[in-house]
């Protein structure tokens, strides 16, 4: 797969990291294989997760093709960039095409990134996982490598103003690979989530204390922070969906007039 855009994007990202004075805590990156198909499964806490998630594979010199929502590909400026990076368009209403594209990429030896939660977690804990990650990896015959990101939510996430001030620590923890068979996708998905939940707790506990004081809004309520509980987050997500539906209905009504 020919990459013209990806290398300069990586250089630009590194310059951005330095300009922001960011420190990286990276562990387990040796679990990302240097060649062959691999599916990287990430937690989702920020709008910039795909940028920092790709960095998890950088020590192995891999370029990650992220599975991303169709709306990004429909954007006038973002769409051409996403296609030039060979990311995979996902239609949430009809995911079979993206499933087959991801499997094809993996069989060709690519590294593919997926967010099993599908959407950003307001609680900062793991939401329920979709079974797509397990089914894609099993169909392609490749391992799933779990990855936890932490600190990205402090920059840009749902319900909070953007904060690109200097000096933040970004933690990236890569776990040991899983080899799903899809004989029982529900059980294997639960195992993946359990592993990543344990990794998340380890990352939160190991984050610099001076950057994460008790009561921090970006820390789960169950871990001493003030992020919404998973139940509260569900209610907030539902309210957001209703508001989006209302706005779409208003736009359709205006067009009919």
C-alpha positions in Angstrom: 0.0 0.0 0.0 1.6 3.3 -1.1 1.8 6.0 1.5 2.5 9.5 0.5 0.6 11.4 3.2 1.2 9.3 6.3 5.0 9.9 6.7 4.7 13.7 6.8 1.7 13.5 9.0 3.8 11.5 11.6 6.5 14.1 11.4 4.0 16.9 11.9 2.5 15.0 14.9 5.9 14.6 16.5 6.5 18.3 16.1 3.1 19.0 17.7 3.9 16.7 20.6 7.2 18.6 21.3 5.5 22.0 20.9 3.0 20.9 23.5 5.7 19.8 25.8 4.2 16.4 26.2 5.8 13.5 28.1 5.0 9.9 27.0 4.7 6.9 29.3 4.8 4.0 26.8 4.9 0.4 27.9 4.4 -2.9 26.1 5.0 -1.6 22.6 7.0 -4.7 21.9 3.7 -6.6 21.7 3.0 -4.8 18.3 4.5 -7.2 15.7 6.8 -5.6 13.2 5.2 -7.4 10.3 2.0 -9.2 9.4 -1.6 -8.4 10.0 -2.6 -7.2 13.5 -5.7 -5.6 14.9 -5.1 -3.0 17.6 -8.1 -2.5 19.9 -8.1 0.9 21.7 -10.2 2.4 24.5 -11.9 5.6 23.4 -11.8 8.7 25.6 -11.0 11.6 23.3 -11.4 13.0 19.8 -7.6 12.8 19.3 -7.3 9.1 20.2 -6.5 8.1 16.7 -3.5 10.4 16.5 -2.0 9.1 19.8 -3.2 5.6 19.1 -1.1 5.4 16.0 1.9 6.3 18.0 1.6 3.1 19.9 2.7 1.2 16.8 5.5 3.6 15.9 8.3 1.7 17.8 7.4 -1.2 15.5 7.5 1.0 12.5 3.9 0.2 11.7 1.3 2.5 10.1 -2.2 2.0 11.6 -5.3 2.1 9.4 -8.1 3.2 11.7 -11.7 2.2 11.3 -13.5 5.5 11.5 -17.1 6.8 11.2 -18.4 7.7 7.8 -19.1 11.3 8.8 -15.3 12.0 8.8 -15.0 10.7 5.2 -17.9 12.9 4.2 -16.2 16.0 5.5 -15.0 18.4 2.8 -11.4 18.6 4.1 -11.0 15.7 6.5 -12.4 13.1 4.0 -9.6 13.4 1.4 -7.0 13.2 4.2 -8.6 10.1 5.7 -8.7 8.3 2.3 -5.0 9.3 1.6 -4.1 7.6 4.9 -6.0 4.5 3.8 -8.2 4.5 6.9 -11.4 2.5 6.7 -14.8 4.1 6.5 -17.5 2.7 8.8 -21.2 3.1 8.2 -22.7 2.4 11.6 -26.0 1.6 10.0 -24.5 -1.0 7.7 -21.1 -2.3 8.8 -20.6 -5.3 6.5 -18.6 -3.4 3.9 -16.1 -2.0 6.6 -15.9 -5.5 8.1 -14.8 -7.0 4.7 -12.4 -4.1 4.1 -10.7 -4.5 7.5 -10.4 -8.3 6.9 -8.8 -7.7 3.5 -6.3 -5.2 4.9 -5.4 -7.6 7.7 -4.9 -10.5 5.3 -2.6 -8.2 3.3 -0.4 -7.7 6.4 -1.7 -4.3 7.5 -2.1 -3.0 11.1 -5.7 -2.0 11.6 -7.0 0.1 14.5 -10.5 -0.3 16.0 -12.4 1.2 18.9 -14.6 -1.6 20.3 -16.7 0.9 22.3 -17.6 2.6 19.0 -18.0 6.0 20.7 -16.2 8.1 23.3 -16.7 7.1 26.9 -17.8 10.1 29.1 -17.2 8.0 32.2 -13.6 7.4 31.2 -14.3 3.7 32.0 -14.8 1.1 29.3 -18.2 1.1 27.8 -19.8 -2.1 26.5 -17.8 -3.6 23.6 -19.1 -4.5 20.2 -18.1 -8.0 19.0 -16.7 -6.7 15.7 -13.1 -6.7 16.8 -13.2 -10.4 17.8 -15.0 -11.3 14.6 -12.7 -9.3 12.3 -9.5 -10.7 13.8 -10.9 -14.3 13.8 -12.0 -14.0 10.1 -8.6 -12.6 9.1 -6.6 -15.1 11.3 -4.7 -12.3 13.1 -4.1 -11.4 16.7 -5.8 -8.6 18.6 -3.4 -6.4 20.6 -5.2 -4.3 23.3 -4.1 -0.7 23.8 -5.0 1.7 26.6 -4.7 5.5 26.1 -4.8 7.9 29.0 -4.3 11.7 29.2 -5.8 12.4 25.7 -9.1 13.2 27.3 -7.5 16.2 29.0 -7.1 17.8 25.6 -10.4 17.2 23.8 -13.3 15.1 24.8 -17.1 15.3 25.1 -18.6 17.8 27.4 -15.4 19.8 28.2 -13.6 22.7 26.6 -10.5 22.0 24.6 -7.2 22.3 26.5 -4.0 22.2 24.5 -1.9 23.8 27.2 1.7 22.5 27.6 3.1 19.8 29.8 0.6 17.0 29.8 1.6 13.3 30.1 0.2 10.9 27.6 0.2 7.2 28.7 0.1 4.4 26.2 0.0 0.8 27.4 0.0 -2.1 25.0 -1.0 -5.5 26.2 -0.2 -9.1 25.2 -2.0 -10.3 22.0 -5.2 -12.4 22.0 -5.9 -15.0 19.3 -9.7 -15.1 19.0 -11.4 -17.9 17.0 -15.0 -16.4 17.1 -16.2 -19.8 18.3 -17.9 -17.8 21.1 -17.6 -14.1 20.1 -19.5 -12.9 23.2 -17.1 -14.7 25.6 -14.0 -13.6 23.7 -15.3 -10.0 23.6 -15.9 -10.1 27.3 -12.3 -11.4 27.8 -10.9 -8.6 25.7 -12.9 -6.0 27.7 -11.8 -7.6 31.0 -8.1 -7.4 30.0 -8.4 -3.8 28.9 -10.3 -2.9 32.0 -7.4 -4.3 34.1 -4.9 -2.4 32.0 -6.9 0.8 32.3 -6.8 0.6 36.1 -3.0 0.0 36.0 -2.5 3.1 33.8 -4.6 5.4 35.9 -2.8 4.2 39.0 0.6 4.8 37.4 -0.2 8.3 36.0 1.8 11.2 37.6 0.0 12.2 40.8 0.8 15.9 40.4 -1.2 15.8 37.1 -4.1 13.8 38.5 -5.2 15.2 41.8 -8.1 13.6 43.7 -11.4 14.7 42.1 -10.1 15.3 38.6 -12.9 15.4 36.1 -11.0 13.1 33.7 -10.8 10.3 36.2 -13.5 7.7 36.6 -15.8 8.2 39.6 -14.9 4.6 40.7 -11.2 5.6 40.9 -11.6 8.8 42.9 -12.4 11.2 40.1 -15.5 13.2 39.2 -16.3 11.9 35.7 -19.9 10.8 35.2 -20.6 7.3 36.4 -21.3 4.8 33.6 -25.0 5.1 34.3 -24.9 8.9 34.1 -22.9 8.7 30.9 -25.6 6.5 29.3 -28.2 9.2 30.1 -25.9 11.9 28.7 -25.3 10.0 25.5 -29.1 9.4 25.1 -29.7 13.1 25.6 -27.1 13.9 23.0 -28.7 11.5 20.5 -32.1 13.1 21.0 -30.6 16.6 20.4 -28.9 15.5 17.2 -32.2 13.9 16.0 -34.0 17.2 16.8 -31.5 19.2 14.8 -31.7 16.8 11.8 -35.5 17.1 11.9 -35.3 20.9 11.9 -32.9 20.9 8.9 -35.2 18.5 7.0 -38.2 20.8 7.8 -36.3 23.9 6.5 -35.3 22.1 3.3 -38.9 21.2 2.6 -39.9 24.8 3.0 
